[in-house]
């Protein structure tokens, strides 16, 4: 059975994001009010089209606030949708597009205590999953016994605990998380270009962890924002869009539970959701293997995106 598609709010909650073409997507009015209205429009469309998992983070600008106001104004009952958020980064751009850096990472227990309260104040009973944002081996966060204990306490309160991973060493971080037996889910990057975490994600699934996939479109590289002739030919042969083929390749992975769409417009969302009707023929994902890049090269390019 194909994985479900969820909606990530990284490209909606702040005026600047590294997805290719993001500035054009948002247009000239990037005020708080304009982005809240846009976010609500996309959330309305997503909900109407059957999406029931929504992903935010403390560092996604005002994504949690926009999601909270939508849940309240639409009178969404707790338990009818699943909401995940993350702690570990603080948004510091002050609504500027040119801020460098736009966020600051802090995986200390003090920051967890501060940010989990902020998230709960906004999302309350709707929050079903809380994740460490971009955990790595080097950060030491997975060895912080006091923090792991407090995360366990959160789980006992009925909120699942997870982590997101990033960078060329995603697999090592996933395996470390599995070994702790402290996490209900893992969120990782996997797409037709960056496949290095696949085996580790299978191990996570085998260990009973829920697997959420982010950046299925490689920050727009697989969404028609740059030429990918092989993917374009495949989409034409299937009568669909390149982004739908790329997402379908992820939803078809046996270990995937949820694949996030990270759109900024309703039209992009509808195009992404065409993946639900894409039947990938035998060997197509393997045929697209030539798109794969070494993990180090992929993450180096990603880190250079504006």
N, C-alpha and C positions, 0 to 999 in steps of 0.2 A: 504494500500500500504506500502511495506517495506521501511524502511529508506534507504537513500543513504549511501554508504561507502566513506569516505574521507581518506586522508593520513596525519598522524601526523609525524613531523620530529624530535621529541625529541631524538630518538635512532640513527639518522643519522647525526645530526649536531655537535656532540661532541664525543670524544673517549671513555668516560666513562658514563655509564647510568645504572640504577638499574634494568632493565629487566633481568630476569634469563637467563644466557647464552650469554649475550650481548658481552662479550669479545671474545668468540668463534665465534660469528657471524661476528665480524669485522676482525678477523684474526690478523696476526702479524703487518701489515702495517696500522698504524692509523694516518699517517701524514695528514696534511690539504689537500694536493693534492689528496691523496688516498680516503679520505672521501668525498671530493667534487665529484670525479669521481663516487664513489659508489652512492651518493645521486642523481646525474644526471641519473644514470642507473635505479634506483628505480622510479624516477619521470617519466622517459621515459616510463617505463613499466606501471606505474599507469595511465598515460595519454592515452596510447594506449588501455588500458583496460577499459576506460570510466570514470575514477575518475576525478572529476572536482572541488573538494574542497581540499585545501592544508593548513595545520595548522603549524605555527611556533611560535617562542617566542624569545624575547631578550635574554633569559637565555639558549637557546638551542645551546650553543656554536656558531657555524657559520651557523646555519640553515637558517637564513634570507639571509646571503650572498650567500649560495649555491642555495637557491631558486631563488634569484635575478639573479644570473648568468645563471641559467637554463632558466628562463623566457626570458632573453635577447638573449641567444645563440639559443634558439629554436624559437625565434620570436613569442612568444605567445601574441596574441592581448589582451589588457585589456578588460574585460567583457566576455571573452570566458572561463575563469576559475574564481573561487572564492578563495580568499586568506585571511586567518585570521592570526593575530599574537597577541602577548600579551606583556604587560609591567608590571613591578613590581619587577622582579628579575634581578640582574646583574650577568652574568657569570664571576666567579673569579678564575676558576681552571687553567687558563693559559695552556690549552691543556694537563693537567696532569690527569691521571686516579685516583690517590690516594689523590687528594685534598679534604680536609674536613674543611669547607663545599665547594662544588663546585660552589655555588651561594649564593648571599646575597639578602634578601627580603627588599624592600623599597617601600611602597605604598604612599609616599608623593607626593604632587602635583608637587614639584620640579623635582622628578624623572620621573613623567609622562611627563612633558614638555621636559625633556632631551631625554627620550626614544622614544616618539612619533616622534620626529624629526629624530632620528636615523633610525627608522623603515621606515618612509616615504622616507628618502634619498635612501633606498635600494629598497623598493617595490613600491613606487610611486603610479601610477594609478591602479596598480593591487590590492592594499589593499582594501578589501571590508568590513572587520570586525576587530575591535581593541578591545581587552578584558583586563580587570583587571585580573592579574594572581594570582590565589588562594586567592580570597577575602574571608574574614571571618568576623563574627560579631565582634570579639574582636579587629580586626585591626582598626576599626572605619572608614574604607574607604567608607562605604556606608552612612556614616553620614557627610562626608566632602562636604559641599554644594558648596564650591569654585571649588573643583575637579569635582563634578557632573555637574556644569555649563560648565566647559571646555570640558567635555565629550559630553555634549549637543551641544556645538559649533562644535565639530568634526562631530557629526551626521548631522548637518546642511550642512556640506561640502560634504555630500554624503557617509560617512563611517559609517556603522552600529557600535553600541557600545554594548559590552557584558561583561560578567564576567565568570571566571571559579571558581569553588568551590572545596574544598578539606576537608578531615577529617571526623570524625564521626558526625559532626554537619552540614553536607552539607544542609540538609533540612531546617534548621533554616536560613541559609544564603540565600538560594533560596527564601524563603518566604519574607525575608527582601528586597531582590532585587525586587521582584514583587511589594511590597508596595511602592517603590520609583517611579515606572512607568518611569524609566529612561533607561531601558535596552531592546535591541532588541533580545538578545539571552543569553542563559546560557549554559555553558559546565560543565558537572559533571561526576563523576565516577559512573557507574552502570554496574554490571556484575553478573554472576550467584552466585558469592560468596558474593558480597556487593550490596544489593538491597535497602538500607535504604532510598535513595533519590527518589524512584519511585513515591510516591504520590505527593511529592513537584514538581517533574518534570511534572506531569500531570497538576498541578495547573499553572505552568509556561506556558505550552502549551495552556491551557484554557485562559490565560491572553494575548495570542498573541505572546509569546516569542518563538523564534526558539530554539530547544533543540539539543545540540551536546553532544555525549557521548564519553568519553575518558576511557582508561584502560578497554576496553571490555574483554581483556584476562588476567586481573589482573596481569599485568607485567610479563606475561609468565606462570603463574600458570595454566592457562586454555589452554595453547598452546602446551601441551605435555612435558613441561620442568620439571614437577613433576607428579607422578602418580595420576590420578583421574579416578579410575576404572569405575564409573558410566558414566562419560562423554565419556570415551573410548568405552564402550559398546554401548552407544547411537550413536556414530559416526559410529561404525561398522555396526549397524543395518540400518543406513541411507546411507551407502556406501560413506562416506566422512571423513573428518578429525576432530579431537576434536576442533581445533580452529574455523573451519567453523561452527560447531554446536553452540559454545559459542557466536560467532558473530551473527549468525542467531537469537539466543534467544534475542539479544538486538535489532536488526533491526526490530523484530516483535512487539516491544513495541509500543502502539498506540501514545505515546507522542514523540517518537524519530524521528528527522529529518535527522541527519547525525551521523554515527558511525565511529569513527576514527580507522584505522588500523595503528599500530605503529611499523611497521616492520623495519628490518635492511638489508634484502636481497630481491631480486626479487622472489626467490622461496617461501619465507614466504608470500609475497604479494599474489602470485597466490593461495596459500593454503587458506589464509584469504578470498579471493574473491570467493572461492567455496561456501561461505555462501549465495551468491545470488541464488544458485540453491537448497538450502536446504529447504524442506517443513517440518516444524515441525508439527508432528501430534498433535491432541487434547490432552492436558494435559502433553506434554513432559516437558515444562518449569516448570510446577508444580511438575512433577516427579523429576526434578533436584533440587527442593527446598531444599533437604537435604544437598546440597553443601553450602547453605547460612551460613555465620558466623555472629556473632554480630558485629556491625560496629566498636566498640572499638577494638575488637580483630583483625579485618581485618587491620585497620589503624596502630595498634601497630606493626603488622608483616611487613607491608609495610615500615614503618619508619626504620625498622631494616635491610632492604635490603641494600647490599653494593652498 
